[in-house]
Amino acid sequence: MKNIKTKMQDAEKLYAKFGEARSETIRKKIFLKYFKIIRYEAYKGNSDAQFVYGNIFELEEYGLGIIGKKIDKKKAFYWYSKSCENGNSYACQNLGGLYGMGDVVEQNKEIELELYIKAFNLGSIHSAYSIAICLNELGKIKDSLKWLRILIEEKPTGLDLRIVKRKIIELERSL
């Protein structure tokens, strides 16, 4: 019997093949196998699988349409909630975004902020930017600046710090 990590690695390999496949028939078969692994692991309580399962239901580019299913942000919300409860920082981040947009649940900036902070505390340094933006939207500019400065100090990979610096300048001018 394969362990959870191996099953998730198998799923990742399948998804890579899905992206490379040219034939729609092959893509459909590959995605269906991938989908079944992720669904199985999500229902077993694997927080990474729950997060990915949420992504599948939220984001068109994950390929759900190829097996005849439609995007379902309520299902995404459900699975992000499960995954966040189980300590997945990315799920907390995405769940916060759903509260911020208000198209699945009633918009609630306070809950959005709490979820971004939880994501940060679970290890997602990139959540500091979302915290800063949310605080700015709540009119807490000085607090927003503190979070943006954390990003400048930490220099996380994959984040364009020029955007962060421009935001700092913009907010400092507004004080």
N, C-alpha and C positions, 0 to 999 in steps of 0.2 A: 504494500500500500504506500503510495507516494505521500510525502508530507506536504503541508500547505505551501511552503516556499517553492517546492518543486512544481506544484500545480500552477501556481501563479507565474512561474518562469515559463512553463509550457504555454500558458495563456498569452504571455508577452510575445513568445516566438510565433504563435499562431497569428497574433494581430499584425506582426511585422510581415508575415507571409500574405495576409489579407491586403495590406497596402501595396505589395509588390505584384499581386496577381492581376493578370490582364483580362481574363475571362470572367464575365459576370457569374456564370455558373460556379466556377471555382471559388470566386470571392464569396458567394453565398454559402457554400459548404464550409469554407474556412471560418467565416464569421459565425455561423451557427455553432460550430464546435467551440469557438472562443466564448460566445455568449453563454453556452451551457456550463462551461467551467466557471466563469465569473459568477453566474447566477447561483450555482451550487455552493461555491465558496462564500458568497454573500449571505446566503441563507444559513450557512454553518456558523456565521459570526465573524468571519475574517474581515477586519476593518479595511484593509486595502482593497479587497474585492467589493466590499460595500461601496467604497468611494468610486471605484471604476464603474460599478453597476449604476450608480447615480449619474456619472458622466455619460454613460451610454444613453440614458433616458433624457438627459438635458441637451446634449450637443449633437447636432446633425452629423458632424464629421466622423462620429464614431461608427456610423454605418448601419444603424438600426433599421433604416428603410429597406435595406437589401433583403431582410427576412420578413418584410411585410408589416413591420411595427412602426408606430409613429412616436415622435418625441412626446414625452409625458413629464412635464416639470413637477407634477405632484408626486410622481414616483421618484424622480430625482431628489426632491425635497425629503421624502421618506428615507431613502437610502443614505443621503448625506447626513441626516439626523442620526441614524443608526451608527454610521461610521464615526461621526464626531463624538457621540457618546462613548464609543470604543477607543477614543484617543487619536484619531487620524486628523492631523493638522490641516491637510488639504481639504478634507471634507468640511471642517469647521469654517475654513475660508470661503468655500463655495456656498455653504449654508448662509453665512453672513451676507454674501452677495444677493442671495434670493430674498432675504429680509430687506436688504437695501433697495432692491428693485420693486418689491411689492406686487409682483405679478402672479405669484403662487400663494403667498400668504399676505396678510395685511402688512404694509410697509411699517417697519419699526426700527428706527435708527439706533435706539438704545440696545436692542437685542443684536442688531447687526454689529455694533461696536463690541459688545460682550463676546461674540463669536470670533471676531478678528483678534481680540486680546487672547482668547483661549487658543486660537491657532498659533499665535506668537509664542505663548507659554509652552505649547507643545513642540516648539522648535522651528516654526516657519518664520524666519527673519523677514521674508517678503511681505508678511502680513502687516509689518510696521507701516508700509505705505498705505494700505487700506485703512488702518487705524487712523493715520494722519488725515486722510481725505474725509473719513467719517467725522472725526472731531471738528474739522474745518466746517463741514456741513451743519454741524450742531452749534457752530459759532464759537468754538473753543480753539481759537487760532494759536495761542501760546502753547497749549498742549499739543496741537498738531505739529508745530515747529519742533518740539522735543522729539517726537517720533521720527520726523524727517531727518533730524540730526543723527539719530541712532543709525539710520541707513547709511549716512555719509561716513560715520565712524566704522561701521561693520563691513562696508563695501561688498554686499552679497553678489555672488555671480548671477548672471542672467538678468540683472536690473540695470537699466540705463541711468546712471547717476546724474547725467545732465538734466534729465527730467526732474529728478528730486531737487537738484540745485535751483532750477528755474522756479519750482514750486516754493522753495524757501524764500527766494527773492520776492516773488509775488506776494506771499503772506507777510513778509517783513514790511513791505510797502503799505500793506493794508492796515497795519497797526497804528 
